Amino acid sequence: MDNLDIKPILEGIFFVSDSPIRLETLVEILSESNREEILEGIGRIKTEYEEGSKGVELIEIASGYQFRTKPRWAEWINRLKKAKAVKLSRSALETLAIIAYRQPIIRPAIEEIRGVDSGWVLRTLLEKDLVKMMGRKDLPGRPMIYGTTRTFLELFGLNTLADLPTLKEVQPPPVVEEMPKEEIMRTDAASPPPNEIPPIDEIKE
C-alpha cells in the first residue's frame, strides 16, 4: 500500500485498546510500514493531542503507548466511571516499595528489611497483580523470587522501572532533634522568674 497514512490507523488502535500497546506489537500489526514510520505517526498523534482543547493524550506507559484522559478532567471522568480506587495498606505499600527497588528479591530478604512476616502482604499484592513470581533462587529451600508487573507500572504511571524516583528523592525530611531534658532544665533556670521581668513601659528602646 503506497502513501499509507498510518496516523488514523494508529489512533484507531490506541482507541480500542484497554492496555498499553508495545512498539513491537504495532510493527507486527502495521507490517506495511517500518519502525521509523510508525514512530513518526506516534509523534504526530502525541503533538496533536497535547493541545489544551483535547480531553485525552497519548502517553508512554508500561513500555507501551496508550490513550489516557488528561488529569485536569479527572473529576468529571470519575463521575462516569465511579471506579473504586486501588487501596493498599501501609504494610502493602511498604512491601511493594521494597520489591520495586530491590527486585528481583526473595521473601526472606523482604522480611529482613521489614522485620516482620510478609506472607499475607505478598499474597495480597499477587492477587492485585502488582507483583509476580519470577522463579526460584538457587538457595537451600529454593525461595520464590518476586518482582513487579506491568499493572504496577500502569497504576503508578510509569513507563519503565527506570522512571521510579530515586531513593534520595523519596527520603523523608530530617527529623528535628529534640532538646535533651538537661538542656531544657538549664534553659529554664537561666530564664528570669515572671516577677523579675520589668514592665513593658520600663523597657528602654
ZIJOLIN-V562512 format. One line per field, one symbol per residue. phi: phi as a letter, one per 20 degrees, with the letter a starting at -180 (. if undefined). Layout:
BEGIN
phi = ???
END
This chain:
BEGIN
phi = .elfeegfffgffffeeebgdffgfffffeffdegfffffffffffffeffffeecbeceblmbcbfcffgfdggfffffflefffdcffffffffffffedffbdggffffffnbfcfffffffffemeccedpcefcgnlffddbedffffffemdecffefffgffdfffffffffggfffffffffffggfeffgffefef
END
